[in-house]
Amino acid sequence: MATVKGGAGRRRARKRPAAMAATSVVLDASTGASLQTQLVEALRAAIVAGRLAPGTRLLSTRAMAEQLDLSRNTVLNAYAKLLEEGYLLGHLGSGTYVARELPERALSTGRPSGARPALGNTPGISRRGRAVATLPDLKLSVPGIPPSQLAFRMGTPSIDSFPSDLWGRLLNTRWRRSWGDLLQRAEPAGHPPLRRAVADYLATSRGVRCVPEQVIIVNGAQQAMSLAAQVLLDPGDAAWVEDPGYFAYRGALVAAGATLVPVPVDDEGLDVEAGKRLRPDARMAVVTPAHQFPLGVAMSEARRQALLSWASRSDAWIVEDDYDSEFRYVGRPLLALQGMAPDARVLYIGTFSKVVSPALRVGYLVVPESLVDAFAAARRFADGHTPVVEQAVVADFLNEGHFSRHVRRMRVLYGRRQEALVEAASRELRGRLDVPPLHTGMHLVGWLPEGQDDQATSERVLQAGVLTQPLSAFRVDSRGRGALLLGYACVPEDSIPEGVRMLARALR
């Protein structure tokens, strides 16, 4: 039986049939620690000590709140914290359970998560290292729950649509034909056949102006951004970043010693005039013009011209991340900003991870001809080169037309999944979450009622087994209405209605 001592909550809790094992949970309102913190620590300690066995189903949040005389939000937030740390698992529609495998750090150290020394007290870390390590991170998975069961996970394509048989044949054929060459050290800038294939694809599909020598093959978009920051910026240089914007790029810029300048985004994309007021001397602007992340707007023609004009006059660089540009559902695809730049001030980033598989860490960076040697050298000293076998298979995937066909299939599939999500949301989430359609991309923005905290809401719905991202996690200085980001590309169409119903129940 659980008891609460002290304050207005002094009484013995009512007996109630419990799903969890009999465990003493003692909360004391006179200690100064919040009741939520005490509940987290008590449950965590019971799990680590084995008093709550792996697989034990916990009381529902409502029942737990009644037994301990707590508000339900206190219990919801405590469960969400333990879910995040990996001590609990949420199974869709069946409740919350003690994880069958404890978090690795709890097993290896014998102390609960969160008890490691504070970063600021760790000797030998540089200012930049400390700044990078303290940047916020996002939850993209939940320990113990297969990714295929998570709605609505961000940034993941449809894994069930991956052309595995075709990929296996391409790999087998390429290995039989040229295994000796594939075991040799590769050029730092990339496998020449892949660089040619990427240049041809970008010229025909995105309007990018380049020759194969300008294409640098990298291990995903994040490495491309890191190389751009290292090669083009000195410590202290200012860099415009979209606000809200992609948080991981901030880490690359901070690691290079850059000064981040958050520039607001509106319905036309990055507000160039605001950027010029904030830091007209910035050396770089990082933008997602075709499909702004996370809001989903496209940069207007006027803003594009204004940004190019500013970069030319200021001798600054523009880094264009062509995020999700392949998946446009209305009208013709927008041409890349790089193709509009007459004076080669734009670097262009793309990746196959969002289109084919997140495990395929193959991306590309298109740089001006004057920078090719500098970027090839930086790539060599970063990690040598991207694995050659993967590069060769991707080159065949492109050259034989499979990539274009895969993109066309996924465009149709994702269009249907977005329609299913919008339809289900309009039916189940009315008044709780406004989910308008977008013309491009793999996620939608669900707008919460004015004044509702999206961070707390995201943590609460996680306890119900629904993974969302709060819009506020992508903001630096900007303020505004809270929202939840809902990825739909990896969610089967017939599973979307149930995912929305689960979300609706959590939001109530």
C-alpha positions in Angstrom: 0.0 0.0 0.0 1.3 3.5 -0.8 1.1 6.4 1.6 1.6 10.1 1.3 2.9 12.1 4.3 2.7 15.8 5.1 0.8 18.8 3.9 -2.7 18.6 2.5 -2.0 15.1 1.1 -1.7 13.5 4.6 -3.9 10.3 4.6 -3.7 6.7 3.9 -4.3 5.9 0.2 -7.3 3.9 -0.6 -6.8 0.2 -1.4 -7.4 -0.6 -5.1 -6.6 -3.7 -7.2 -3.2 -3.0 -8.5 -1.6 -4.1 -11.7 1.9 -3.4 -10.3 3.6 -5.6 -7.7 3.1 -4.6 -4.1 5.6 -1.9 -3.5 5.9 0.8 -0.8 5.9 4.2 -2.4 6.4 6.9 0.3 6.1 10.5 -0.7 6.7 13.3 1.8 5.5 16.8 1.0 7.7 18.3 3.7 11.0 17.3 2.2 11.2 20.2 -0.3 11.5 17.9 -3.3 8.5 17.9 -5.7 6.1 15.0 -5.5 6.8 14.3 -9.1 10.6 14.0 -8.5 9.9 11.8 -5.4 7.6 9.5 -7.4 10.2 9.2 -10.2 13.0 8.3 -7.8 10.8 5.9 -5.8 9.7 3.9 -8.9 13.2 4.0 -10.4 14.7 2.7 -7.2 12.1 -0.1 -7.0 12.9 -1.1 -10.6 16.7 -1.1 -10.1 16.4 -3.0 -6.8 14.1 -5.6 -8.5 11.1 -4.9 -6.3 9.3 -4.1 -9.5 10.2 -7.0 -11.8 10.8 -6.7 -15.5 7.5 -6.9 -17.4 5.4 -5.8 -14.5 2.4 -3.7 -15.6 2.1 -0.4 -13.6 -1.1 1.1 -12.4 -2.8 3.4 -14.9 -1.9 7.0 -14.3 -5.5 7.6 -13.0 -5.3 4.8 -10.5 -1.8 5.7 -9.4 -2.9 9.3 -8.9 -5.9 8.2 -6.8 -3.9 5.9 -4.6 -1.2 8.5 -3.9 -3.6 11.5 -3.7 -1.7 13.2 -6.5 -2.8 15.1 -9.6 -2.9 12.9 -12.7 -0.5 15.3 -14.5 2.1 14.6 -11.7 1.9 10.9 -12.4 1.8 11.4 -16.2 5.0 13.5 -16.1 6.7 10.9 -13.8 5.8 8.1 -16.1 7.0 10.1 -19.1 10.3 10.7 -17.4 10.9 7.0 -16.7 9.8 6.2 -20.3 12.3 8.6 -21.6 15.1 7.1 -19.4 14.2 3.6 -20.6 13.0 2.2 -17.2 9.4 1.9 -18.5 7.8 0.9 -21.8 4.5 2.0 -23.2 2.7 -0.7 -25.2 0.1 0.7 -27.5 -3.4 0.2 -26.0 -2.3 -2.1 -23.2 -0.6 0.1 -20.5 2.8 0.9 -19.1 5.3 -1.8 -18.1 8.7 -2.1 -16.4 11.3 -2.5 -19.1 12.7 -6.1 -19.5 16.2 -4.7 -19.9 17.3 -1.8 -17.7 19.1 1.2 -19.2 22.7 0.4 -19.9 24.0 3.2 -17.7 21.9 2.0 -14.7 23.3 -1.6 -15.0 26.9 -0.5 -15.5 27.1 2.2 -12.7 24.6 1.0 -10.2 23.2 4.5 -9.9 20.0 5.8 -11.4 20.0 7.8 -14.6 20.7 11.4 -14.1 23.2 10.8 -11.3 26.3 11.1 -13.5 28.6 14.1 -12.7 27.5 17.4 -14.1 29.2 18.3 -17.4 30.4 21.6 -15.9 32.4 19.7 -13.3 34.2 17.4 -15.8 37.8 18.5 -16.3 39.5 18.8 -19.6 36.4 19.8 -21.8 36.9 22.8 -24.0 34.3 25.6 -24.1 33.2 24.4 -27.6 33.0 20.8 -26.4 30.9 21.9 -23.4 28.6 24.0 -25.6 28.0 21.1 -28.0 27.4 18.6 -25.2 24.8 20.8 -23.6 22.8 21.4 -26.8 19.2 19.9 -26.6 18.6 16.6 -28.3 15.4 15.0 -29.6 13.8 11.7 -28.8 13.6 9.7 -32.1 12.9 6.3 -30.6 11.7 4.7 -27.4 13.7 1.8 -25.9 12.0 -1.5 -26.2 9.4 -0.4 -28.7 10.1 -1.4 -32.3 10.3 1.6 -34.6 7.6 0.1 -36.8 5.2 0.4 -33.9 5.8 4.1 -33.3 3.5 6.7 -34.5 4.4 9.5 -35.4 8.2 9.2 -35.6 10.0 12.0 -37.5 12.5 11.9 -40.2 12.1 8.2 -41.2 11.0 6.9 -44.6 8.9 3.9 -45.2 11.2 1.0 -44.2 8.6 -1.5 -45.3 8.8 -0.1 -48.8 12.6 -0.5 -49.0 13.5 -2.4 -52.2 15.4 -5.1 -50.3 15.5 -7.7 -53.1 16.6 -5.2 -55.7 19.2 -3.8 -53.3 20.5 -7.3 -52.6 20.8 -8.1 -56.4 22.7 -4.8 -57.0 25.1 -5.5 -54.1 25.7 -9.1 -55.3 26.3 -8.0 -58.9 28.6 -5.2 -58.0 30.6 -7.4 -55.7 31.0 -10.1 -58.3 32.1 -7.6 -60.9 34.6 -5.5 -59.0 35.2 -6.8 -55.5 38.9 -6.1 -55.8 38.4 -2.4 -56.6 35.9 -2.1 -53.8 38.4 -3.2 -51.2 40.8 -0.4 -52.1 41.1 2.9 -50.4 38.7 5.4 -52.0 39.2 9.0 -53.0 38.2 11.4 -50.1 35.8 13.3 -52.3 34.0 10.1 -53.2 33.6 7.2 -55.6 33.9 8.8 -59.1 30.9 6.9 -60.6 28.7 8.1 -57.7 29.8 11.7 -58.1 28.9 11.6 -61.8 25.6 10.0 -61.1 24.7 12.6 -58.4 25.7 15.5 -60.7 23.5 14.1 -63.5 20.5 13.5 -61.2 20.7 17.0 -59.6 21.0 18.7 -63.0 17.8 17.0 -64.3 15.7 16.9 -61.2 16.7 19.9 -59.1 18.2 22.4 -61.5 21.6 22.3 -59.7 24.5 23.6 -61.8 27.6 21.5 -61.2 30.1 19.1 -62.7 31.0 15.8 -61.0 34.2 17.3 -59.5 32.1 19.7 -57.4 30.2 16.8 -55.7 31.7 15.7 -52.4 30.3 12.4 -51.1 29.8 12.5 -47.3 28.3 10.4 -44.5 24.9 12.2 -44.5 23.8 15.7 -44.3 25.1 16.3 -40.8 28.7 15.7 -41.9 28.2 17.9 -44.9 27.2 20.8 -42.6 30.1 20.1 -40.3 32.5 20.3 -43.2 31.0 23.5 -44.4 31.3 25.1 -41.0 34.9 23.9 -40.5 36.1 25.0 -43.9 34.2 28.4 -44.2 34.0 29.8 -40.7 36.5 31.0 -38.2 35.7 30.9 -34.4 33.5 33.9 -33.6 32.0 34.2 -37.1 28.3 34.8 -37.1 26.0 32.4 -38.9 22.3 32.9 -39.6 20.1 29.9 -38.7 16.4 29.5 -39.2 14.3 30.0 -36.0 12.6 27.6 -35.7 15.0 25.3 -37.5 16.9 22.1 -37.7 18.6 21.7 -34.3 21.4 19.3 -35.3 23.0 21.9 -37.6 23.3 24.2 -34.6 25.7 21.6 -33.2 27.9 21.6 -36.2 28.1 25.4 -36.1 28.8 25.5 -32.4 31.5 22.9 -32.8 33.2 25.2 -35.3 33.1 28.0 -32.9 30.5 30.0 -34.8 28.1 32.5 -33.2 24.6 31.5 -33.9 22.2 34.2 -35.1 18.6 32.9 -34.9 16.6 34.6 -37.7 12.8 34.3 -37.6 10.8 32.3 -40.2 7.4 33.3 -41.5 5.1 32.2 -44.3 7.7 33.2 -46.9 10.6 31.5 -45.3 13.7 33.1 -43.7 13.1 36.8 -42.9 16.2 38.2 -44.7 15.6 41.8 -43.6 15.4 40.6 -39.9 18.7 38.8 -40.5 20.4 41.9 -41.8 19.1 43.9 -38.8 20.5 41.3 -36.4 23.9 40.6 -37.9 24.5 42.1 -41.4 28.1 41.0 -41.1 27.2 37.3 -40.8 29.5 35.0 -42.8 26.9 32.2 -43.5 23.2 31.6 -43.7 21.9 28.0 -43.3 18.5 27.6 -45.0 15.9 24.9 -46.1 14.3 26.9 -48.9 12.3 24.1 -50.7 10.6 22.8 -47.5 11.5 24.7 -44.4 12.1 22.5 -41.4 10.1 22.2 -39.3 7.2 24.6 -40.5 7.0 23.2 -44.0 6.8 26.5 -45.9 8.6 27.2 -49.2 10.8 30.3 -49.5 9.3 32.8 -51.7 10.9 34.1 -54.9 11.4 37.5 -53.4 13.1 36.1 -50.3 15.3 33.9 -52.4 16.5 36.9 -54.5 17.0 39.0 -51.3 19.1 36.2 -49.7 21.3 35.8 -52.8 21.7 39.5 -53.1 22.8 39.8 -49.4 25.3 36.9 -49.8 26.8 38.5 -52.9 27.2 42.0 -51.4 28.4 40.6 -48.0 30.8 38.0 -49.4 28.9 35.5 -47.3 28.0 31.9 -48.0 24.6 30.2 -48.2 24.3 26.6 -47.2 21.1 25.1 -48.8 19.7 21.9 -47.3 17.3 20.6 -49.9 15.3 18.8 -47.2 12.5 16.5 -48.4 12.4 18.3 -51.8 11.7 15.0 -53.6 8.3 14.7 -52.0 6.2 17.5 -53.3 2.5 16.6 -53.8 1.1 19.7 -55.4 2.6 21.4 -58.5 6.0 21.1 -60.0 9.1 20.7 -57.7 10.8 24.0 -56.8 14.2 24.6 -58.4 17.1 24.6 -56.0 18.5 27.9 -54.8 21.9 26.9 -56.0 20.8 26.9 -59.6 19.7 30.6 -59.2 23.1 31.8 -57.8 25.1 33.6 -60.6 28.2 34.0 -58.5 28.6 30.6 -56.8 27.9 31.7 -53.2 25.7 28.6 -52.5 26.7 25.2 -51.2 24.1 22.5 -51.7 23.4 19.6 -49.3 21.4 16.4 -50.1 21.1 12.9 -48.7 19.8 9.5 -49.6 19.0 8.7 -45.9 15.6 10.4 -46.0 14.6 8.8 -49.3 16.0 5.2 -49.1 16.9 4.4 -45.5 18.2 6.3 -42.4 20.9 3.5 -42.0 22.3 4.4 -45.4 24.8 7.1 -44.3 25.5 8.4 -47.8 24.9 12.1 -48.7 26.5 14.7 -50.9 27.7 18.3 -50.8 27.9 20.4 -53.9 30.6 23.1 -53.5 31.8 25.9 -55.8 34.7 24.9 -58.0 37.1 27.2 -56.1 36.4 25.2 -52.9 36.8 21.6 -54.2 40.4 21.1 -53.1 39.7 22.6 -49.6 36.7 20.4 -49.1 38.4 17.2 -50.4 41.3 17.9 -47.9 38.8 18.4 -45.0 37.0 15.2 -46.0 40.3 13.3 -46.0 41.2 14.5 -42.5 37.7 14.1 -41.1 37.4 10.3 -41.6 39.0 9.4 -45.0 36.0 8.5 -47.1 32.5 6.9 -47.1 32.5 3.1 -47.4 33.1 2.2 -51.0 30.7 -0.7 -51.3 27.7 1.5 -50.3 28.8 4.2 -52.7 29.1 1.8 -55.6 25.6 0.3 -55.0 24.1 3.7 -54.7 25.7 4.7 -58.0 24.1 1.6 -59.7 20.8 2.4 -58.0 20.9 5.9 -59.6 22.4 5.0 -63.0 19.9 2.2 -63.6 16.9 4.4 -62.9 15.8 2.6 -59.7 16.2 5.7 -57.5 13.9 7.9 -59.7 11.3 5.1 -59.8 11.6 4.6 -56.0 11.0 8.4 -55.4 7.9 8.3 -57.7 6.5 5.4 -55.7 7.2 7.0 -52.4 5.7 10.3 -53.5 2.4 8.5 -54.2 2.6 6.5 -51.0 3.4 9.4 -48.7 0.7 11.5 -50.4 -1.8 8.9 -49.4 -0.4 8.7 -45.9 -0.6 12.5 -45.4 -4.2 12.5 -46.6 -5.0 9.7 -44.2 -3.4 11.6 -41.3 -5.2 14.9 -42.2 -8.6 13.1 -42.5 -8.2 11.2 -39.2 -7.0 14.3 -37.4 -10.0 16.4 -38.6 -12.3 13.7 -37.3 -10.6 12.8 -34.0 -8.6 15.8 -32.9 -11.1 18.7 -33.6 -10.5 21.4 -31.0 -7.4 19.7 -29.6 -5.0 19.7 -32.5 -5.3 21.5 -35.8 -3.4 19.5 -38.5 -3.5 21.3 -41.9 -2.0 19.6 -45.0 1.4 20.6 -46.5 2.5 20.5 -50.1 5.9 18.9 -49.4 7.6 16.6 -46.9 7.3 13.7 -44.6 5.7 15.3 -41.5 2.8 17.7 -40.6 2.6 20.4 -37.9 -0.3 19.9 -35.4 -1.1 23.2 -33.8 -2.2 23.1 -30.2 -4.7 25.6 -28.7 -3.2 28.9 -27.7 -1.3 28.9 -24.5 -0.9 25.1 -24.3 2.7 23.9 -23.5 3.8 21.6 -26.4 6.8 20.2 -24.4 4.6 19.0 -21.6 2.0 17.8 -24.1 4.6 15.8 -26.0 5.8 14.1 -22.8 2.2 13.3 -21.9 1.3 11.7 -25.2 4.6 9.7 -25.1 3.2 7.9 -22.0 0.4 6.7 -24.2 2.8 5.3 -26.7 2.7 8.1 -29.3 6.0 9.8 -30.2 5.8 13.4 -31.3 8.2 16.3 -31.3 7.3 19.7 -29.7 7.8 22.6 -32.0 9.4 24.6 -29.2 12.4 22.2 -29.2 13.4 23.7 -32.6 13.1 27.3 -31.4 15.9 29.4 -30.1 14.6 33.0 -29.6 11.2 32.9 -31.5 8.0 32.5 -29.5 4.6 31.5 -30.7 1.8 28.9 -30.6 2.8 25.5 -29.5 2.6 22.5 -31.8 3.4 18.8 -32.2 5.3 17.5 -35.2 3.8 14.3 -36.6 5.9 12.2 -39.0 3.7 10.0 -41.3 6.1 8.6 -43.9 7.0 5.5 -41.7 3.5 4.8 -40.5 1.4 2.3 -42.6 -1.7 3.9 -44.0 -4.0 1.5 -42.2 -2.3 2.2 -38.8 -2.7 6.0 -39.0 -6.3 6.1 -37.8 -5.5 4.1 -34.7 -2.4 6.2 -34.0 -4.6 9.3 -34.2 -7.2 7.8 -31.8 -4.4 7.1 -29.3 -3.2 10.6 -29.7 -6.7 11.9 -29.1 -7.1 9.9 -26.0 -3.8 11.2 -24.7 -4.7 14.8 -25.4 -8.0 14.5 -23.5 
